[in-house]
Amino acid sequence: MRFTGLRSTLPMVWAIGCLPALMATAIANDPVEADWLYLTGEGAWIPRAAELRQASTALPLPIDRLSTDSFWWQADNPDLLVSWQTPERRWWVREDSLVQVEGWSGSWTVLQPGEDMLIMAQAGVRRALPRDQWHRMSWVVGQNISSELELTVLQPEARPNSFRYAWFDPGISAEIRYILDQSAETPRLLQMLVLHNQSNYSLEAPGYSYAQSRDQGRVTLKREAAMMADMAIAAAPVPGDSSGMATLQSQRPIVLSSGSHIWLTAQSIDLSDVSHSYQFNWQTRSRGSQPGQWSLQLSSEDTLPPMAGQVQVAVWDEQVPLLEAHYQPQQNDKATLQLGSSDMVTLSTEPLSDAHWRLTLTNRNSEEVETALALSHWDNNRQLDHALTVQVPAAGERTLTVRLTPMQLIVDEE
């Protein structure tokens, strides 16, 4: 395995201010090859393999920061010293760098870098360039200048040794999204996997998996897979599970360009029913009017996806485009989407006496709705509860009377 595209070999001169953007472009055009891609919502584990043969081996990493909890390694012979060093000055010249200065002829070699002064030489002539003149400087690339980490692996002696390692990059991640599509005759729940690459390098791998925990990749980082010649952008994943955790995975090659976002349909589930409901929690101390807690109940003859995620309820009725909610199945074939407080259905309270109330349910929707009421009374001596479900007609009302007795709450419909 190898890293490519991390260091330019062309003899060009770039201005200092332009170097990061141009470097990122070069990396994006020549992807980093990974053995697999383990995606999570917090980032991605990116594993690679190398065959060590020398006493000292340098393995570049396309990132500029690394911590012990974001790095993993394993070797056939673990008698190794593994270290890395983060460059203190990104995109900056160092000793022996070859630079050019506006107004000076030819190229100059940096003899001594400093905080306020750079000492340079050309054919035995030395010059100093103060900090306030550094904007005049650019340097010649193709001289082994790198801004990435360099991983160093030391062995006691030169010998063959299979070395596997991985780093965690928060710039490459994925998330689960759902879309509730009610436009067709049979409503559908679409499970989408959205891939993000906000790192400064492109990446290719023979396949990928997604789980909602960052640590998902640690157990299976030993996976070995060969690169395939026929590369695709990304193939839709299929459901799976690993170590008791739900996953999505694809055995087909993937290429994630730097700065890209890809939406993939993982599952499409036909729903047998989508019903609207409004929940009210009322107690005998309540006064005035309260909005309903709006929810959608989804039912399916098939098993619903087990992964939680944000869901978009597609409306597109020339008035409202999308509603946002959170998806989490309560049963294998049922889920409830909580859409929040809604004044489209309200419950008003009119006290008739100390132990007698009139409740009015008002439905402002153009369709009949179901309301679930949880009624309660509490004092120092007793706790009384009563639950019921009431259908409220479209653009209509239903009135209930509630009476408090020593033993119960009695509800009558007018």
N, C-alpha and C positions, 0 to 999 in steps of 0.2 A: 504494500500500500504506500501511497505517497501523497504529499501535499504539493499542489501546483498553484502557480499564480500568485504566490505570496511575495516574491521579489522580482523586480524587473531586471532584465538583462540587456535592455536597449540603451545605448549611450545617448541620453536625452538630457536636456536641462529644464527643470521645472521650478517655477517660483514657489517659495515656501508656503505662501497662503493657498496655493492651488493643490498642493500635494495630497492632503487627505482625500479630497473628492476624486482625484485621478487614481489614487491608490485603491479606493473602494471600487471604482469602475473596473479596474484591472482584475480585482478579486472576484467581482460579480460575474465577469465574463469567463472565468476559469474556475469551476466549482471545486470545493473541497470534497473529497471522496470519503464517505463514512461507511462502516460495516453494517450499520443499521441506524434508524432514527427513532428514539424514544421520546415522544411528545407528551407534555403535560401542560396544565394551565399556567404554570409558573415558569416554564422554560423547557429545554430539551436536553437529554443526555445524548452525546454524540460519540460513539465508540469507534476506535481504529485499532489495527494490529500492525506490528512491525517485527521483523526478524533481526535481533541484535547479533552482531558478529564482532564488533570492536569493543575495546575496553571502555571507550567513551562514545556515546551516540547522542546527537542533537536531534530532537524531534520538534519542529515548529508547531505552534498552536495559533490559529487565526483570531485570537482574542487578546485584549490588553490587560485583563484583570483575571485573577484566579485565586481561589481560597481552598483550604483543605477539604471543606465539605462539598465543593463543586468539582472534585477530581477523584478518579478511581483508577487503580491499575492492578494488574496481575501478571505474573510471569511463570514460565515452567520452572525456572530456577530463581527463587525470590531473593537471592543474596545480591541485592542491588542497592544503589544510592540514587534516589530520584529527586531532582530539584528543579526549580524554575526561578526566574528572576524577572520582575516587571520593569520595563524601561522607565526611568524617572523622567526622561524628556521625550515625549512622543513627537515624532516628526522633526527631531532636532539633530543638528550636526554633532559629530563626536571627533575625537582625534583621528587624523589621517583621512577625514572626509575631504572630497574634492569639490570646491565651490567656485562660483564666479561672482564678481562684485561689479555692479554698474559703475563705469568710469575707470575700471582697472582692466588692462588687457590680459587675455588668456585665463587659465584656470589656476587656482591657488589651493594649496594643501593646508588644512587646519593643523597647526602644531600644538596649540594649547587652547582648549575651550575654557571659558570662564563665565562668571555671572554678569560681568560688566564689560568684558573685553575678549575679543578673539584674536589670537596671534596666528598669522598665516605666512606661508613661505612659497616662493617661486624662483627656481634656479638660483638658490643661495640668497635671494633678497627676502627680507622679512618686513611685514607690515602689520599694523594693529587696526582692528575695526571696532570702535566703541559701540555700546548698546544702541545709542540714538541713531546709528547708521545701519543697523541690521536689516532695515527694510530694503536696502540696496542689494541684498545678497540672495542668490539662488544656488542650488547645487546640482551637480551632475549625478543623475541616477545611473544604476548599473554598477554600483560600487558596494553591493552587499548591505545596503541600508534597510533595516526592517523595524517595524513598529510593533510586531507581534511578540508574544511570549516565546521563549525558546526553552523547551523542556530538555534537560540533560539527564541521561541515564548512564551511570557508571557501574561497570562490573570489575571484580577483582582481577580478571584476565580476559583476553579476547577469546570468545567462545560463542557458538550458536545458542540462542536463547529466544524463544517466542515470547514477545511482550505485547500485552493487550492493555489499552488505556482508554479513558473516556473523560470528557469534560462536560460540564453543565453550562449551557448558554441561555440566559433569560431572554435574549433577543429573538430566539426561535421558539415558538410555542403554538398551542392549538386550544380551541375551546369548542364546547358543545353548544349548538343552537338548535332550537325547534321552531317549526312553522306550522301553525294550525290552519289548514286550507279548507274552507267551507264553501268554496265556489263550485265544486263539482257536485254531482248528485249524491255521491258517497263522500262524506268529509274524510280528510286524511291528516295524519300527524307525520310530518317530515322531520327526521333527525339529521341534522347537518353537522359536519365536522369542518371547522374553519381553521385553516393553517396560516400562520403569520411568520414571516422572516424579516425582522427588523434589525438584523445584524448587518455588518459591512461586508459579508461574504456570501456567495451562493453555495448551495450544498446539494449533493446528490447521494442517494443511498439505494440499495436494492429493495428496500421495503421500509415500512414504518409501523409503529403502534402508538396508541394513545390511551392514557389512563389519567384520572383526575388527581392522582397523587404524584408529587415530585419524586418520591422514592421508588416509584414503580419500576424504573429501569435497573435498579441496583441488582435485583435478583437474577435477571436474565442477561446481563451484559456479556456473558460468555458466548452468546449466539455467534455463529460463523455463517456467513452467506457470501456467495460470489457475486461480483458485479455482472450485470447483464448488458449486452451491447445495445439492445433496442430500448432506449430510454424514453420514458413518458414524463409528462409534467407531474401528474399525481393521479393515482387510481382510487376510486371510492373504497372505503374500508368495509370490513364485515365485522359483526359483533363477535366477541370472544370473552374469555376470562382467564386470569392468571393470579394464582395465590389468593383466591377468594375475592378478587377485584375485577369489576367489569372493564373490558377493554374494547377498542376498535383497532383493527389491524389490516394491513394490506401486504401481500407478498410480492407486489409488483414495484418496479423501480419508481423513484420519485426524484424530481429536481425542484428545489425551492430557490428561486432567484432572490437576490438581495432586494429587500423592499417590497416583496410580493405578498399577496393575500389570496388564498384559494378557498372557495366554498365547494364542499363535496357532500353529496347526498348519501348518507350511510344506510338509512332505512326509510321506507314509506309504509305506514301502517294504516289500513282502512279502519275507520271507526264506525261502530254500529249505532252510536248515539252521542250527540253533543247537546246537553241541556243546560239552560241558564237557571241559576238559583240565587236568592238573596237571603242572607242570614241576619237575624236581629237578636240581640241579647237585651232583654227588657227586665227591669225589676220594679217593684212597687213604689220605689222612690223616684222613678223616672218622671220627667216633665218635658213638655214641648215635643219637638219632632226630631227624629234621628234618621240618617241615611242608611241604606242597606249595605252590607258587605257582599259585593257581587262576586260570583264564582261561576265557573264552567265545569260541569262534570263530563269527563270523557270516558266512554266505554268502548271496548273492542273485543271481538271474538279471538283475536290473536294476543300474544304477550306483548305488553308495552315495553319500550326501552327502559332499562333500569337506571341509566345515568341521568342525574339532575342537570338542569341547565335553563337558561333564559329561553322563553318562547315568545314568538311574535304571532299574535292572532290577526290573521289577514282579514281586513274588512273591505276596503276598496269600494265603498258604496257611494262615491261622489261626495261624501261628507267626512268620513274618517278613514285614514289609510290603514294604520296598524295599531294594535294595542300590545303592550309589553306585560309579561307575567313571568312567573317562575314555575317550571315543570318539575314535579317529583311524584312518581307513581305511589299510590297508597296500597294498591293490590296489583297482582299480575295483569289484570285486565281493566283496571279503573285508575283514574287520576283526576285530581281536582286542581284547576287553575284559579288562584285567587287574584282577582282583577282590581281589588281595592274598594274604597268607599264610593257609592254612587247615589246621587239624588234622583235617579230615574225611578227608584222605588223607595218610599219613605214610610216610617211608622210614627204616627202622632198619638199623644196621650192626652186624654181628657178625664180628670178626676171627677167622679160623681159623688163620692163620699170617702170617708177614711178607709173603707174596705171595698170600694167599688170603682172600676175604671172602664172607660170606653177607649178601645184601640182602633185606629183606622189605618189600613194599609192602602197606599195610593200607588198605582202603577202608571207611569207616564210612557212606557214602551208601547210600540205598535203591535206587540205580541203578548199573549198570556205568559205569565211567569209564575214560578214556584217560589214560595217564601218559607223559610224554616225559622220558627220562633222558639227561643229558649226563655221561658218566663221564670222568675224567681222572687221569693220573699225571704228576708232574713231579719230576725230580731234576736234579742238576747236568749230567747227560749226555744226558737225553732228555725229550721231551714226548710222551705217548701219550694219544689220545682215542678215545672210542667213544660213539656215540649210538644209541639204540633207543627204540621205542615199545612199551608193554606195556598190554594191556587187563586191568583188575582187576575181578572180578565184584562185584556188589552185596553189601555186608556181608561181604566176603571178603578173601583175601590171595593174593599171588603172591610166590614166592621165587626169587631169582636168586643164582648164584654167580659171583664175579669172580676170575679168575686173572691174575696179572702174569707175562709172559714178557719176555725181553730185547727183543722186537720189537713186542709188542702187548698190549692188554687183551682177554681172552677172556671172554665172558659166556655162561653156560648157564642154562637154566630148569629148576628142579627139578620 
